[in-house]
Each structure stands twice: as structure tokens, then as C-alpha cells.
Amino acid sequence: MSSLEITKILSTSQATEILNRKPQTLRKWACLENGPIKPLRVNGRLAWRVEDLRALLINGNSSLATNKFLSKSTR
């Protein structure tokens, strides 16, 4: 029996709220492939893994951290 791993993802607009960044910043990270996290592409749209956002907030630049994200349960 195999288990499926379900990855929780957010849209660019949702990710920008969490990271306190503009959508253009996340799009630039995706286009230039030079950002701290890399998006998934779903039907031609960018999607951002919740686990990557969480890791960035915890381990990355502390100026990105928002209590709103860290206090919410993603389960």
C-alpha cells in the first residue's frame, strides 16, 4: 500500500500577505530563479509550498516573519 503526500500550497497573493512582500517580488523570484524559495507551477500559475514559506519565516530573514502566519495552524 502506498501513501500519497499532499502538499499544501498557496497562491502568490496569499504568499505575499504572509511574507509581507509585493506580488512582483515573488514573481521575480520565480522568473529569475534567484529567490529564497522556488514556486510550483500549477496550470501555468505560480503556487508556493506552505512548508517552504514556514521554513523561510523561521530560518530565513527575520524581517519577513509575521505572527499571523506562525500562529495559524496549517493542518
N, C-alpha and C positions, 0 to 999 in steps of 0.2 A: 504494500500500500504506500503510495507516495503522498507527500503533503505539499500543498500549494502555499507559497509565500505570497501574501497580499501586501503590496507596498502602498502605503498611504501617500497620496500626492496632493499638492495644492496648485492652484492656478498662479500665474505671475502676479495678478493683483492681490491675491491672498498672501503670497510670499512677501510682497513689498510692504504690506501692513506689518507683518511680523518683524521684518528686518529694518523697518523704518528707512527704506530706500525708495527711490523713484523707479517706476517700471522700466525706464530707459536703461538704468544701471544693470538690472537683471538681464535685459535683452542684450546689452553689450557684453556681459559675462558670457552669455550663450554664443553670441556671434563670433567673438574673438577667442573664445575658449581660454580665457585667462582669469576667470573669477575664482573665488574660493570654493565654489560648489558648481557642479555641472547639472544641467536640467535633463529631463527625459523629453522626448518628443512624442506626443500623442496626437494622432491625426493632424499633424502639421503644427500643432500648438506646443508651447513650452509648458512643462509641468515640473514641479520641484518636490523632491522627496522630503517628507516631514523629518525623517531621521537625519538627513543632511543639514536641514535648517537648524534642527536642535543641536547637532554637533557643532555647527558654526557658532551658534549663540553661546554654547558652553565653553568650547575650546578656542574659538576664534577671537575676533576683535570684540572686546567687551563693550565698545560703543554701540554695537549692533543689538545688544541684549535689550529685551523688553519683558517686563514682568507679565504682560498679557500672554505671551507665548509660553513662558516657563511654568505658569500657574495652571494652564489648561491641560486637561488630560486628553491624549490623542488615542486612547484605547477605546 
